[in-house]
Structure formats: C-alpha cells, structure tokens
Amino acid sequence: MEELRALAKLALMDGAASAHEAELRDLPAKIEAMRADVQTLETLLSAERSQIDEAKALRDERQKDLQAKVDQLGAAKSKMSKASNLREADSAEREVEMTRRAIKEREEEVLTIEETLEKKSGSLGEREKQFEEARSILEGEAAAAKERLEVVAKERDEVLAGRDAVVAQIPKRIVKRYERLRTKPRHDAVSFIYTDGTCRSCRMALPAQLFIEVQRGEEFHECPQCRAFLIHESFVPEVVEKRADADAGDASEAEA
Ligand SMILES: [Zn+2]
C-alpha cells in the first residue's frame, strides 16, 4: 500500500509539472517561429533593395546614353549647317531626325524607370516599417519569454522536488512501466478510481472483482483496456480533496 501511495504521489507530481513542461517546450518553439518570420521579412527586404539598386544602375546607364545622343544631335546639326551640297544636307537631316527619335525613346525609358523606382521605394519604405515593427515585437517577446521560462523552470523544479525519493519507494519494474505509459499521449499512466468504479483514463467501467481488489489496494492493478495503473482515491487524500473542490465548484455553478 505504501508503494501504491508512492506511485500515486509520483503521478500527482508529474501531473502538476506537466503544464510547466509543456510551456517550457512550447514557448521557445513559438519564439523560434516568430524569429523565422522576421528572417523571411528581412530576406524580402534585401531582395527589394537589390532590385532598386539594379533599377538605379539601369537608369544611370540610360541617362549616360541619353547624354551621348544629345551630343550626337549637336554634331549632326552642325554637320547640317555646314553641308555644301544637297546630298550632304539630306544625309545630315536624316541623322538629326534619327537622333531626335532616339533621344525621345531614351527620355521615355528613363521616365519609366524613374516611375518604377518611385513605386518600389514607396513599397520598400512600407516593408522596412513592417520589418522594424516585427523585429521590435520579436525582441520584446523573446525577452519576456526568457524571463517567463526561468520562472516556469523554477516552478517545475519546485513541483518535482523530492521526486527521486518518491521513485525510490516504488519497485523498479513498476517505475519502468509507469515511465513507458507516461509517453503515451492518449491515456494517463495512473488512473484514480472513484466510488463509481470507472477508469478515469479511458472511462471503462471496471469488472466488479477488479474494482473490489483495487479498493483493497493490496497490489498493483492495471486497467484491462488502457493499461493504466489503478489506484483507489481512498489511498490518496489529495485526490479526494481535489475532487471535493471540483464537486463544490460544479454545485455552485449549477446554483448560479
Ligand atoms: Zn482504463
């Protein structure tokens, strides 16, 4: 019976620590996911910056080309004025015409690039703002999480203080089975049995004979369905108290 009590105590301890364990696992994962999102924003941001740099380089090149065409037009015009015959005059005029057209095309091109640049700079500014916001939220959350994790780890350690001593009171094979059951997510490793004789873990009504043996508490029993260790609540005052509190809560809820 002492061993049963020790196992019950172990299960209660681990149960109390489970919320802490979950938080210790989930909170860092949440922060990491946020960090990955911020990283993605940063990548997008640098891609946009390099697009803008490329557009600027293209604009500079086109502007240089435009200037060359303007110089060319001046030369063509002076050729036209110096033409000594009709053939030379015609050819110079054609060159002036062609150069004028090329200048117009280049000017339009430069204008289009300028417009694109303006638009892109606007969206870059927007994205930079988003990024800064996301980064500052992340920094705040990460700092808060760090503090929170220290508190939770301390609380968990307090809840689990003396666990080794409790484990030492339980036969090794039972501890081994308990630890294995604990890794199964769907059912409890230890099922506390109330007066109704139902397994708390899987809701199965225990066979009458088994229920009687569980009430005696002379040895370890397991649920035929979910394999949880069965411990009658009468051996565990904490469970009776907890249930009384819960019942009182239900009753006052029903009254309200
Ligand atoms: Zn069960």
Residues whose N, C-alpha, C, O or C-beta is under 5 A from the ligand:
A	BS01	ZN	C199 S201 C202 M204 C223 Q225 C226 R227 A228
